[in-house]
Amino acid sequence: MRNLLRLSLMMFVASLLLAEGAAAAEGAKQPIFLLSPHRTKFSAWSLYLTVDPNDPSKVLQLGLEKLVGKNSEDLAPQGYEAVLAAQGDPKTQRETLSTLDAANFGSSQIKVEKDDALHVSLTPVDADSYRLMVSLRIAADQRFTIGGKEQSKRDVLVKYDKGSKKWSACATTMIDAEKNKIVEGGCKPISGIVFPVKGTGIYRVVGVLEGEPVVLLDR
């Protein structure tokens, strides 16, 4: 009986270790940037990093997922803030659209192929930061871009904070629609962008920096 109990205990411990190993292999997800449409029945996009749960400073993947049915118009009056809260809520229904392994950062992109709607990439800067590129289609022949060719106007880094063990985005350069310098020096936290969607495209893009809206595009 004693041997049987010992064997059962060993099997139980082994199952726990296997479960822990599987969780480590899958990694832990940390949201880093939100793209929220302001149109009913649309779904926001969430950018996230998958990190090593034993060492969150080690990034395994960049991921793009859809927050099903979450948009700033349907979630009024809280709007964008409610979508942001949904991004961080594990109970929110999600649909993974694409992932990119860390080994391919700097050389490959995540793309939403339908209508060539979105391109996203990360490029290593140093051990604790990556440069974010987001290219959003706003019209048949126009795109709104953060980083890339527009880095001199809109530059966003994804940085690791050792104290909180979290990754987050911050803007080192940001020029608004009126060509005012909103960020110059330092790195101001940016949680994402929100944009109305009309039949013919996107005419306004608002960035949310330190919780405050800034009009980045108005055409």
C-alpha positions in Angstrom: 0.0 0.0 0.0 2.8 2.3 0.9 4.5 1.7 -2.4 1.3 2.3 -4.2 0.8 5.6 -2.5 4.4 6.6 -3.3 3.9 5.7 -7.0 0.6 7.7 -7.1 2.4 10.7 -5.6 5.3 10.4 -8.1 2.8 10.3 -11.0 1.0 13.3 -9.7 4.2 15.3 -9.4 5.2 14.2 -12.8 1.9 15.4 -14.3 2.4 18.8 -12.6 5.9 19.1 -14.0 4.7 18.2 -17.5 1.9 20.8 -17.2 4.4 23.4 -16.1 6.7 22.5 -19.0 3.9 22.8 -21.5 3.0 26.2 -20.1 6.6 27.4 -20.3 6.7 26.2 -23.9 3.6 28.1 -24.7 4.9 31.2 -23.0 3.0 34.1 -21.3 1.2 36.8 -23.3 1.7 40.6 -22.7 -0.4 43.1 -24.7 1.7 46.0 -26.0 -0.4 48.0 -28.5 -4.1 48.4 -29.4 -5.7 49.3 -32.7 -9.3 50.2 -32.1 -11.8 51.0 -34.8 -14.6 53.4 -33.9 -17.4 51.6 -35.7 -20.1 49.4 -34.5 -19.8 45.6 -34.9 -16.1 45.9 -35.8 -13.3 44.2 -33.8 -10.2 45.8 -32.4 -6.7 44.4 -33.1 -4.3 43.7 -30.2 -0.6 43.3 -30.6 1.1 41.2 -27.9 4.4 39.6 -27.0 4.7 36.0 -26.0 7.5 35.8 -23.4 9.3 33.1 -21.5 7.3 32.9 -18.2 10.5 32.0 -16.3 12.3 35.1 -17.8 9.8 37.7 -19.1 12.7 39.7 -20.6 13.1 36.9 -23.2 10.6 37.5 -26.1 9.5 34.4 -28.0 6.9 35.8 -30.4 5.0 38.9 -31.6 1.3 38.1 -32.1 -1.7 39.8 -33.6 -5.2 38.9 -32.4 -8.7 40.1 -32.9 -10.8 41.2 -29.8 -14.1 39.8 -31.1 -16.8 42.5 -31.1 -14.8 45.0 -29.1 -14.7 48.6 -30.5 -14.9 52.1 -29.1 -18.3 52.9 -30.6 -20.2 49.8 -29.2 -18.5 50.3 -25.8 -19.4 53.9 -25.4 -19.4 56.0 -23.3 -16.1 54.6 -22.0 -15.1 53.9 -25.6 -11.4 53.4 -26.1 -10.7 52.9 -22.4 -13.2 50.0 -22.4 -11.5 48.4 -25.3 -8.2 48.8 -23.6 -9.6 47.1 -20.5 -10.9 44.3 -22.7 -7.4 43.9 -24.2 -6.0 43.1 -20.7 -9.0 40.9 -19.6 -8.2 37.2 -20.1 -12.0 36.5 -20.4 -12.3 38.6 -23.6 -13.0 36.5 -26.7 -10.0 36.5 -29.0 -9.1 35.2 -32.4 -5.4 34.8 -33.2 -4.7 36.2 -36.6 -0.9 35.7 -37.0 2.4 35.3 -35.0 6.0 36.1 -35.8 8.9 34.3 -34.1 11.5 36.4 -32.4 14.2 34.9 -34.7 12.5 36.7 -37.6 12.2 40.1 -36.0 13.8 42.7 -38.3 13.4 40.6 -41.4 9.7 39.6 -41.6 6.3 41.1 -40.9 2.9 40.2 -39.7 0.4 41.0 -42.4 -3.4 41.1 -42.6 -3.7 40.0 -46.3 -7.4 41.0 -46.7 -7.4 44.4 -48.4 -3.7 44.6 -47.4 -5.1 46.1 -44.2 -2.2 46.0 -41.8 1.6 45.4 -41.7 3.4 45.0 -38.4 7.0 44.4 -37.5 9.5 44.6 -34.6 13.2 45.4 -35.1 15.7 44.8 -32.3 17.3 47.9 -30.8 19.1 46.5 -27.8 18.6 43.8 -25.2 15.6 45.6 -23.7 13.9 47.3 -26.6 12.4 46.9 -30.1 11.3 49.4 -32.6 7.7 49.0 -33.7 6.4 49.5 -37.2 2.7 49.6 -37.9 1.3 50.4 -41.4 -2.5 50.7 -41.5 -4.3 51.0 -44.9 -6.5 54.1 -44.7 -7.5 54.5 -48.4 -6.9 52.7 -51.7 -3.5 54.2 -52.2 -2.7 55.6 -48.7 -1.4 54.2 -45.4 -0.9 55.6 -41.9 2.5 54.5 -40.6 4.3 54.4 -37.3 8.0 53.8 -37.7 9.4 52.7 -41.0 9.5 55.5 -43.5 7.7 57.8 -41.0 10.1 57.2 -38.1 11.1 60.9 -38.1 7.4 61.8 -37.5 6.2 58.8 -35.4 8.7 56.6 -33.6 7.6 54.0 -31.1 9.7 51.6 -29.0 8.6 48.5 -27.1 10.6 48.4 -24.0 11.1 46.1 -21.0 10.7 47.3 -17.5 12.8 45.2 -15.1 10.8 46.3 -12.0 7.3 45.3 -13.3 8.7 42.5 -15.6 6.5 43.9 -18.3 6.9 45.1 -21.9 5.1 48.2 -23.1 5.2 50.8 -25.9 6.4 54.3 -25.7 6.9 57.1 -28.2 10.3 58.8 -28.6 9.0 61.0 -31.4 5.4 62.0 -32.2 4.2 64.8 -34.4 0.4 65.5 -34.5 -1.8 66.4 -37.5 -1.0 70.1 -37.1 2.7 69.3 -37.2 3.3 70.0 -33.5 5.9 68.0 -31.7 4.0 66.1 -29.0 7.0 64.1 -27.9 10.6 65.3 -28.1 13.1 63.6 -25.9 12.3 60.8 -23.5 9.8 58.1 -24.2 6.1 58.8 -23.5 3.8 55.8 -23.0 1.4 55.1 -25.8 -1.2 52.4 -25.5 -2.5 52.5 -29.1 -4.6 54.2 -31.7 -8.3 54.7 -32.3 -9.9 55.5 -35.7 -13.3 56.0 -37.2 -14.0 53.8 -40.2 -16.2 55.1 -43.0 -17.3 53.5 -46.2 -14.4 55.0 -48.2 -11.6 54.7 -45.7 -10.1 56.1 -42.5 -9.9 59.9 -42.3 -8.8 60.4 -38.7 -6.3 58.5 -36.4 -6.0 59.4 -32.8 -3.1 58.2 -30.7 -3.5 57.7 -26.9 -0.3 58.9 -25.1 -0.3 58.8 -21.3 -4.0 58.3 -21.5 -4.6 61.5 -23.5 -5.9 61.6 -27.1 -3.7 63.2 -29.7 -4.9 63.6 -33.3 -2.1 62.1 -35.5 -3.9 62.2 -38.8 -6.8 64.3 -40.1 -7.4 64.3 -43.8 
